[in-house]
Amino acid sequence: NCNAQYAVKEAELNNKILELNSTITSLTSEIEKLKSAAELTEEKHKIALDKAVIEAKAEKIDQFEEARRKYEEAMKNLPKNVTLKYVGIINIDSVGINIPIWDSSSLVALRYGAGKYEDSVYPGEVGNCSILGHRMLAEGSLFHALGDVEIGDIVQITSIDGNNYVYVIDEIKKVLPADLIDNIKGDITTKKQLTLVTCTPMGNATHRLLVIGHLVEDKN
């Protein structure tokens, strides 16, 4: 019956989410190992993912038909191998976020962690550093808990070169998708700013949630 079919599909989806979370945890550990071993060559900053692996872990995260169409088209046009380059790790201890940051906000990058918006600055630099992540429905996945961040919370980014950048959150706001670009470009400020971005409300995604902070500490 329909209830039984739904239960099976829900179980399958939960298994995929668990597998994806396991992959993200493994990638985070690999970045930490690279940093601690000081093996910081250009090639070791990257991970190559086979298209078959990406497709096997695919999860439809937006239920709107247009978004689904774009997603399926992007998946269809993936090259055989996709290479993601590490930026570092983002940690928000107050809400349990600890995932890799990739040097891209592409479909694949955002499936395996958070992604730096290409037209923003890098962590620690003058300007706005924008980090995008999916608001997954499953607790503990990607930016699922970003909506629980509060003013005064601490965000730490550990870059692949070993620097730790500590930001304190001082603004939280929602904007329409059409207004997003004007809020995440790198040149919108002369301060060292961090903007974390995800969809809101969860499961509907009519707006974009912006969690904004400024650099308070730079440990080398």
C-alpha positions as CSV (number, residue, x, y, z in Angstrom):
1,N,0.0,0.0,0.0
2,C,1.0,3.7,-0.2
3,N,2.1,3.8,3.5
4,A,4.4,0.9,3.0
5,Q,5.9,2.3,-0.2
6,Y,6.5,5.6,1.6
7,A,8.2,3.9,4.5
8,V,10.6,2.1,2.1
9,K,11.4,5.3,0.2
10,E,12.0,7.2,3.5
11,A,14.3,4.4,4.7
12,E,16.3,4.5,1.5
13,L,16.6,8.3,1.7
14,N,17.8,8.1,5.3
15,N,20.4,5.5,4.4
16,K,21.7,7.8,1.6
17,I,21.9,10.7,4.1
18,L,23.8,8.6,6.6
19,E,26.2,7.6,3.8
20,L,26.7,11.2,2.8
21,N,27.3,12.3,6.3
22,S,29.9,9.6,6.7
23,T,31.7,10.7,3.5
24,I,31.7,14.4,4.8
25,T,33.1,13.3,8.2
26,S,35.8,11.3,6.4
27,L,36.7,14.3,4.2
28,T,36.9,16.6,7.2
29,S,39.3,14.1,8.9
30,E,41.5,13.9,5.7
31,I,41.8,17.7,5.7
32,E,42.8,17.7,9.4
33,K,45.4,15.0,8.7
34,L,46.9,17.0,5.8
35,K,47.2,20.1,8.0
36,S,48.8,18.2,10.9
37,A,51.2,16.4,8.7
38,A,52.1,19.7,6.9
39,E,51.7,17.9,3.6
40,L,50.5,21.1,1.9
41,T,51.5,20.6,-1.7
42,E,49.1,21.8,-4.4
43,E,48.0,18.3,-5.3
44,K,47.2,17.3,-1.7
45,H,44.7,20.2,-1.5
46,K,42.4,18.4,-3.8
47,I,40.1,15.4,-3.9
48,A,38.9,13.6,-7.1
49,L,35.4,12.2,-7.2
50,D,34.2,9.8,-9.8
51,K,30.8,10.7,-11.4
52,A,29.4,7.3,-10.5
53,V,30.1,8.0,-6.8
54,I,28.5,11.4,-7.0
55,E,25.4,10.0,-8.6
56,A,25.1,7.1,-6.1
57,K,25.0,9.6,-3.3
58,A,22.6,12.0,-4.9
59,E,19.7,13.4,-2.9
60,K,16.9,15.6,-4.2
61,I,17.1,18.5,-1.8
62,D,14.6,20.9,-3.4
63,Q,11.1,19.8,-4.2
64,F,10.3,22.6,-6.7
65,E,10.0,21.4,-10.2
66,E,12.2,24.0,-11.8
67,A,15.0,23.4,-9.2
68,R,14.7,19.7,-9.8
69,R,14.9,20.1,-13.6
70,K,18.1,22.2,-13.2
71,Y,19.5,19.7,-10.8
72,E,18.9,16.8,-13.1
73,E,20.4,18.7,-16.1
74,A,23.5,19.5,-14.1
75,M,23.9,15.9,-13.0
76,K,23.5,14.8,-16.6
77,N,26.3,17.1,-17.8
78,L,28.8,16.2,-15.1
79,P,32.2,15.1,-16.4
80,K,33.5,11.6,-15.7
81,N,35.6,12.9,-12.9
82,V,35.1,16.0,-10.7
83,T,37.9,17.6,-8.6
84,L,37.2,19.6,-5.5
85,K,39.9,21.8,-4.0
86,Y,40.0,22.3,-0.2
87,V,39.8,25.7,1.4
88,G,39.6,24.3,4.9
89,I,37.1,23.4,7.6
90,I,34.2,25.4,9.1
91,N,33.3,24.8,12.7
92,I,30.3,26.3,14.5
93,D,30.6,24.5,17.9
94,S,27.3,26.0,19.2
95,V,25.2,24.1,16.7
96,G,27.4,21.2,15.8
97,I,28.6,22.2,12.3
98,N,32.0,20.8,11.3
99,I,32.4,20.3,7.6
100,P,34.8,20.9,4.7
101,I,34.8,24.1,2.7
102,W,35.6,23.7,-1.0
103,D,36.9,26.4,-3.4
104,S,33.6,26.3,-5.4
105,S,29.9,26.6,-4.9
106,S,29.1,24.1,-7.6
107,L,26.4,21.4,-7.3
108,V,29.0,18.7,-6.4
109,A,30.9,20.9,-3.9
110,L,27.8,21.7,-2.0
111,R,26.9,18.0,-1.7
112,Y,30.2,17.2,0.1
113,G,30.4,20.2,2.3
114,A,30.1,24.0,2.1
115,G,31.4,26.1,-0.8
116,K,33.1,29.5,-1.1
117,Y,31.2,31.7,-3.4
118,E,33.6,32.4,-6.3
119,D,33.2,36.2,-6.4
120,S,34.0,36.5,-2.7
121,V,37.3,36.8,-0.8
122,Y,39.1,34.0,1.1
123,P,38.8,33.6,4.9
124,G,40.9,36.2,6.7
125,E,41.1,38.6,3.8
126,V,39.7,42.1,3.7
127,G,36.2,42.0,2.1
128,N,33.3,39.6,2.3
129,C,34.0,35.9,2.4
130,S,30.7,34.1,1.5
131,I,30.3,30.4,2.4
132,L,27.2,28.6,0.9
133,G,25.7,25.4,2.2
134,H,22.5,23.3,1.8
135,R,19.8,23.4,4.4
136,M,19.3,19.6,4.6
137,L,16.2,18.2,6.3
138,A,18.3,15.6,8.2
139,E,19.6,16.7,11.5
140,G,23.4,17.0,11.5
141,S,23.7,17.3,7.7
142,L,25.6,20.2,6.2
143,F,24.0,23.6,7.1
144,H,20.9,22.0,8.6
145,A,21.5,23.8,11.9
146,L,22.5,27.2,10.5
147,G,19.1,28.5,11.5
148,D,19.9,27.8,15.1
149,V,23.0,30.1,15.1
150,E,22.5,33.2,17.3
151,I,24.1,36.6,17.6
152,G,27.4,36.3,19.5
153,D,28.1,32.7,18.4
154,I,31.6,31.9,17.2
155,V,32.5,30.6,13.8
156,Q,36.0,29.2,13.3
157,I,37.5,28.5,9.9
158,T,40.7,26.5,9.8
159,S,42.3,27.0,6.4
160,I,44.4,24.4,4.6
161,D,47.5,26.5,5.1
162,G,47.1,26.1,8.9
163,N,45.6,29.5,9.8
164,N,42.7,29.8,12.2
165,Y,40.2,32.6,11.5
166,V,37.7,33.3,14.3
167,Y,34.5,35.3,13.5
168,V,31.7,36.4,15.9
169,I,28.2,36.6,14.5
170,D,26.7,40.0,14.7
171,E,23.9,40.0,12.2
172,I,21.3,37.5,10.9
173,K,18.8,38.4,8.2
174,K,16.7,36.9,5.4
175,V,16.6,38.1,1.8
176,L,14.8,37.1,-1.4
177,P,16.8,35.0,-3.9
178,A,16.8,37.9,-6.3
179,D,18.7,40.0,-3.7
180,L,21.2,37.3,-2.8
181,I,24.1,38.3,-5.1
182,D,24.2,41.9,-3.8
183,N,24.7,40.5,-0.3
184,I,27.5,37.9,-1.0
185,K,29.9,39.6,-3.3
186,G,33.4,40.1,-2.0
187,D,33.6,43.9,-2.5
188,I,30.5,44.9,-0.4
189,T,32.6,45.8,2.6
190,T,36.1,46.9,3.5
191,K,36.0,44.9,6.8
192,K,37.0,41.2,7.2
193,Q,33.5,39.8,7.0
194,L,32.0,36.3,6.8
195,T,28.6,35.6,5.3
196,L,27.1,32.1,5.7
197,V,24.3,31.4,3.3
198,T,21.5,28.8,3.2
199,C,17.9,28.4,2.2
200,T,15.0,29.2,4.5
201,P,12.5,28.1,5.6
202,M,13.6,24.5,5.7
203,G,11.7,22.5,3.1
204,N,10.2,25.5,1.4
205,A,13.2,27.7,0.5
206,T,11.4,30.9,-0.4
207,H,14.2,33.1,1.0
208,R,17.9,33.0,1.8
209,L,19.2,33.0,5.3
210,L,22.4,35.2,5.8
211,V,24.4,34.7,9.0
212,I,27.0,37.4,9.1
213,G,30.1,37.9,11.3
214,H,33.4,39.8,11.5
215,L,36.9,38.6,12.2
216,V,37.9,39.0,15.9
217,E,41.0,36.9,16.1
218,D,43.7,35.7,13.7
219,K,46.0,33.0,15.1
220,N,49.0,32.0,12.9
